[in-house]
């Protein structure tokens, strides 16, 4: 018997996770259905091994990347809308792909389809490549009978999600490179240049200024105890990650993170855009609001926002509207809440959510540009002052020696 991790939804839209034992993923899905649970993902419970690591990142069994998934979904949508049968479309995509992992994944889905599973059930067997959001949208497309149209919307959503991530990363590339180069320069000065000059000071027997003694002491520590510094850094990072796995500490950290002056609003903007984009796509695919909220929550990384979505779900079950339940949390922007309220009144909730996502994305991009334009000169100034401080601390005794000789 193999242990499987599963995620499932109750008929009321509540998410449940756990571990079950069975002969196969299909057997686990049958167990869940018998308990009136709709399986979202069923994955073997695996421990880290060299084989698992190789299969995940280097073999033909590795998961599809987000960029590959977006391109594949767009091609799949075009074929389906052209009237090609689903299994034939998957076979065409498999034959045209040059990547072994894509071929293996698509062939596995085709085999499941021919065994009698639906498309949503077939891709659920490849949960490492197709997340619960993807599976939920495909299931909604099957129910609505508009597979091609929904897949096109899903492809557009995946492209936007990937573009949003790339924009955020691209904005941080230059500051990260600048910080890395500056750190290497300072490390070179402290571990190579300063020790060379320190030998000269030892022969002079002169009384060194406080700043010089501090720089020499720091240089001596970095040369002799750098291994200890590396170990302490690794341990601190490990303990921090372990601590952040605790829900209460993670919630406190995420709350503090959102309250930061510049970074907080920037993060909230990207999270809002991701949430609204997901909701717009799911609502347009006729996914029930509670299920759409649950799937949209899983795309968020901030636990304070996730908690707000959980409270929103409770409000919806008690009879409140989406705008009122979401607005009462006080975390999302008033503009998004107003757009949702307008969408509910006009019957165009999906369009208003999409507009809200575009507005949040635009604001986040503008804030990112402002943040990086301010961060770059600050980093240059800070690193320049650090290098200047080291140089001045080293030069000061030399200048005193020269003045004494004269």
C-alpha positions in Angstrom: 0.0 0.0 0.0 1.3 3.5 -0.9 0.6 6.6 1.1 -0.9 9.5 -0.8 -1.4 13.2 0.1 -4.7 14.4 -1.0 -6.6 17.7 -1.3 -10.4 17.6 -1.7 -13.5 19.7 -1.6 -16.7 19.0 0.2 -20.0 19.7 -1.5 -20.2 22.9 0.5 -16.9 24.1 -1.0 -14.7 23.6 2.1 -11.2 22.3 1.4 -9.8 19.2 3.2 -6.3 17.9 3.1 -4.9 14.6 4.5 -3.0 11.4 3.9 -4.6 8.1 2.8 -3.3 4.7 1.8 -4.2 2.8 -1.4 -2.9 0.8 -4.2 -3.1 3.7 -6.7 -4.1 7.3 -7.1 -7.3 6.2 -8.8 -8.2 4.0 -5.7 -7.6 7.1 -3.4 -9.9 9.2 -5.6 -12.6 6.5 -5.3 -12.2 6.5 -1.6 -12.7 10.3 -1.5 -15.8 10.1 -3.7 -17.3 7.5 -1.5 -16.9 9.9 1.4 -18.7 12.7 -0.6 -15.4 14.5 -1.2 -14.4 15.8 -4.6 -10.7 15.1 -5.2 -8.6 18.1 -6.3 -5.1 16.6 -6.1 -3.7 13.2 -5.2 0.0 12.8 -5.0 2.3 10.0 -3.6 3.9 11.0 -0.3 7.6 11.1 -1.1 10.7 11.7 1.0 13.7 13.5 -0.3 16.1 11.1 -2.0 18.7 11.4 -4.8 16.3 9.6 -7.1 13.4 11.8 -6.3 15.5 14.9 -6.7 16.8 13.7 -10.1 13.3 12.9 -11.3 11.9 16.2 -10.2 14.4 18.4 -11.8 16.3 16.5 -14.5 14.4 13.5 -15.8 11.5 13.2 -18.1 9.2 12.9 -15.1 9.9 16.4 -13.9 6.9 18.8 -13.6 6.1 21.2 -16.3 7.4 24.7 -15.8 4.9 27.6 -15.6 6.1 29.0 -18.9 5.7 25.6 -20.6 2.2 25.2 -19.1 1.1 28.6 -20.4 2.3 27.8 -23.9 0.9 24.3 -23.8 -2.5 25.5 -22.6 -2.7 28.1 -25.4 -1.9 25.6 -28.1 -4.4 23.1 -26.5 -7.2 25.7 -26.5 -6.6 26.5 -30.2 -6.8 22.9 -31.2 -10.0 22.3 -29.2 -11.6 25.4 -30.5 -10.7 24.2 -34.0 -12.8 21.1 -33.5 -10.1 18.6 -32.7 -11.0 15.9 -30.2 -9.3 16.3 -26.7 -7.3 13.1 -26.9 -6.2 13.8 -30.5 -5.2 17.4 -29.5 -3.0 16.0 -26.7 -1.4 13.5 -29.0 -0.6 16.2 -31.5 1.0 18.4 -28.8 2.9 15.4 -27.5 4.3 14.6 -30.9 5.3 18.2 -31.7 7.0 18.9 -28.4 10.8 18.5 -28.2 10.8 18.2 -24.4 10.7 14.7 -22.9 8.8 15.7 -19.7 6.0 17.3 -21.8 5.8 14.2 -24.0 5.6 11.9 -20.9 3.1 14.1 -19.1 0.7 14.4 -22.1 1.0 10.7 -22.9 0.1 9.8 -19.4 -3.0 12.0 -19.6 -4.0 10.4 -22.9 -3.7 7.0 -21.3 -5.9 8.0 -18.4 -8.5 9.4 -20.8 -8.6 6.2 -22.8 -9.0 4.3 -19.4 -12.3 6.2 -18.9 -11.3 9.3 -16.8 -12.5 12.8 -17.6 -10.0 15.4 -18.6 -10.1 17.0 -15.1 -9.6 13.5 -13.6 -6.7 12.7 -16.0 -4.8 15.9 -15.3 -5.4 15.3 -11.5 -3.0 12.3 -11.8 -0.3 14.9 -12.8 -0.9 17.2 -9.9 2.8 18.3 -9.8 2.3 19.9 -13.2 -1.4 20.9 -13.0 -2.3 22.6 -9.7 -5.7 22.5 -8.1 -6.6 25.8 -9.8 -6.0 24.3 -13.2 -7.9 21.2 -12.3 -10.9 23.2 -11.0 -11.1 25.3 -14.2 -11.0 22.3 -16.4 -13.7 20.6 -14.3 -15.9 23.7 -14.7 -15.3 23.7 -18.5 -16.4 20.1 -18.7 -19.7 21.0 -16.8 -20.4 24.1 -18.9 -19.6 22.4 -22.2 -17.4 25.3 -23.3 -14.0 23.6 -23.1 -12.3 25.7 -25.9 -13.5 29.0 -24.6 -12.6 28.3 -21.0 -9.2 26.9 -22.0 -8.5 30.1 -23.9 -9.3 32.1 -20.8 -7.1 29.9 -18.7 -4.2 30.3 -21.2 -4.6 34.1 -21.0 -4.6 33.9 -17.2 -1.5 31.8 -17.1 0.3 34.1 -19.5 -0.7 37.1 -17.3 0.4 35.3 -14.2 3.8 34.5 -15.7 4.2 38.0 -17.0 3.4 39.5 -13.6 6.0 37.3 -12.0 8.7 38.2 -14.6 8.0 41.9 -14.2 8.4 41.7 -10.4 11.7 39.7 -10.8 13.0 41.9 -13.5 12.6 45.0 -11.3 14.8 43.4 -8.7 17.6 42.2 -11.0 19.6 45.4 -11.1 19.4 46.1 -7.3 20.3 42.5 -6.6 23.3 42.6 -8.9 24.4 45.9 -7.5 24.2 44.6 -4.0 26.1 41.4 -4.9 28.9 43.2 -6.7 29.3 45.7 -3.8 29.4 42.9 -1.3 32.1 41.1 -3.2 34.2 44.3 -3.4 33.9 44.9 0.3 34.7 41.3 1.1 37.8 41.5 -1.1 38.9 44.6 0.6 38.4 43.2 4.1 39.9 39.7 3.5 42.8 40.6 1.2 43.7 44.3 1.0 43.3 45.2 4.7 45.3 42.3 6.0 48.2 43.3 3.7 48.2 46.8 5.2 47.8 45.5 8.7 51.2 43.9 8.5 52.7 47.4 7.8 51.0 48.8 10.9 52.4 46.0 13.0 56.0 47.0 12.2 55.4 50.6 13.0 54.2 50.0 16.6 52.1 53.2 16.4 48.9 53.8 18.3 46.1 53.3 15.7 42.8 55.3 15.7 39.6 53.6 16.9 38.1 53.4 13.4 41.3 51.6 12.1 41.3 49.2 15.0 37.7 48.4 14.4 38.3 47.7 10.6 41.4 45.6 11.4 39.5 43.6 14.0 36.6 43.0 11.6 39.0 42.0 8.9 40.8 39.6 11.3 37.5 38.0 12.3 36.4 37.5 8.6 39.7 35.9 7.7 40.0 33.6 10.8 36.3 32.9 11.6 34.5 33.1 8.2 33.6 29.4 8.5 31.8 30.1 11.8 29.9 33.0 10.2 28.8 30.7 7.3 27.6 28.1 9.8 25.7 30.6 11.9 24.1 32.1 8.8 22.9 28.7 7.6 21.6 27.8 11.1 19.7 31.1 11.4 18.1 30.7 8.0 17.1 27.1 8.8 15.6 28.1 12.2 13.8 31.0 10.6 12.2 28.8 8.0 11.2 26.3 10.6 9.7 29.0 12.8 7.8 30.5 9.8 6.1 27.1 9.3 4.2 27.7 12.5 0.9 29.4 11.5 0.8 31.9 14.3 4.4 33.1 13.7 3.9 33.2 9.9 0.7 35.2 10.3 2.4 37.7 12.6 5.3 38.0 10.1 3.1 38.5 7.1 1.0 41.1 9.0 4.2 43.0 9.8 5.4 42.6 6.2 2.3 44.3 4.9 2.7 47.2 7.3 6.1 48.2 6.0 6.1 51.7 4.4 7.1 50.9 0.8 7.4 47.1 0.5 4.0 46.4 2.1 1.8 48.3 -0.5 3.9 46.9 -3.3 3.4 43.3 -2.1 -0.3 43.9 -1.5 -0.7 45.3 -5.1 0.8 42.1 -6.7 -1.2 39.8 -4.4 -4.4 41.7 -5.2 -3.7 41.5 -8.9 -3.1 37.7 -8.6 -6.2 37.2 -6.5 -8.5 39.3 -8.7 -7.2 37.7 -11.9 -7.8 34.2 -10.5 -11.3 35.1 -9.4 -12.2 36.8 -12.7 -11.1 33.7 -14.6 -13.0 31.3 -12.3 -16.2 33.3 -12.2 -16.2 33.6 -16.0 -15.9 29.8 -16.2 -19.0 29.5 -14.0 -17.2 28.1 -11.0 -19.2 28.6 -7.8 -18.1 31.6 -5.7 -17.0 29.5 -2.7 -14.9 27.2 -4.8 -13.5 30.1 -6.7 -12.5 31.8 -3.4 -10.8 28.7 -2.2 -8.8 28.3 -5.4 -7.9 32.0 -5.5 -6.8 31.8 -1.9 -4.3 29.1 -2.8 -2.6 31.5 -5.2 -1.8 33.9 -2.4 1.5 33.8 -0.5 0.5 36.1 2.4 -1.2 34.3 5.3 -3.0 37.5 6.5 -4.7 37.7 3.1 -5.5 34.0 3.2 -7.1 34.4 6.6 -9.2 37.3 5.2 -10.4 34.9 2.4 -11.4 32.3 5.0 -13.4 34.9 6.9 -15.0 36.0 3.6 -16.1 32.4 3.0 -17.8 32.4 6.4 -19.5 35.7 5.6 -20.8 34.3 2.3 -22.2 31.2 4.0 -24.0 33.5 6.4 -25.7 35.3 3.5 -23.5 38.3 2.9 -22.6 39.5 -0.5 -19.0 39.0 -1.8 -18.3 42.8 -1.7 -19.6 43.2 1.9 -17.9 40.0 3.2 -14.5 40.9 1.5 -14.7 44.6 2.3 -15.3 43.9 6.0 -11.8 42.3 6.2 -10.1 45.7 5.6 -7.1 44.3 3.7 -8.0 44.7 0.1 -8.1 48.1 -1.6 -11.5 50.1 -1.6 -11.3 50.3 -5.4 -11.4 46.5 -5.7 -14.3 46.3 -3.3 -16.2 49.0 -5.1 -15.7 47.2 -8.5 -16.9 44.0 -7.0 -20.0 45.7 -5.7 -20.7 47.2 -9.1 -20.2 43.8 -10.7 -22.6 42.2 -8.4 -25.2 44.9 -9.1 -24.8 44.8 -12.9 -24.3 41.0 -13.2 -20.8 41.6 -14.7 -18.7 40.4 -11.7 -16.1 38.7 -13.9 -15.5 41.8 -16.0 -15.2 44.0 -12.9 -12.8 41.6 -11.2 -10.7 41.6 -14.4 -10.7 45.4 -14.4 -9.7 45.4 -10.8 -6.9 43.0 -11.4 -5.6 45.2 -14.3 -5.8 48.3 -12.1 -4.0 46.6 -9.2 -1.3 45.3 -11.6 -0.8 48.8 -13.1 -0.5 50.4 -9.6 2.0 47.7 -8.5 4.1 48.2 -11.6 4.2 52.0 -11.0 5.1 51.5 -7.4 7.8 49.0 -8.4 9.4 51.6 -10.8 9.3 54.2 -8.1 10.8 51.8 -5.5 13.6 50.6 -7.8 14.4 54.2 -8.9 14.8 55.2 -5.3 16.5 52.0 -4.2 19.3 52.2 -6.8 20.8 55.5 -5.7 20.4 54.6 -2.0 22.3 51.3 -2.6 25.1 53.1 -4.5 25.4 55.7 -1.8 25.4 53.1 1.0 28.0 50.9 -0.6 30.1 54.0 -1.5 30.0 55.1 2.1 31.1 51.7 3.3 34.0 51.5 0.9 34.9 55.1 1.8 34.8 54.2 5.5 37.2 51.3 5.0 39.6 53.3 2.9 39.6 56.3 5.3 40.2 53.9 8.3 43.2 52.4 6.5 44.6 55.7 5.2 44.3 57.7 8.4 47.3 56.0 10.2 49.3 56.3 6.9 48.6 60.0 6.8 49.7 60.4 10.4 52.9 58.5 9.7 53.7 60.9 6.8 52.9 64.0 8.9 55.2 62.6 11.7 58.1 62.1 9.3 57.8 65.6 8.0 
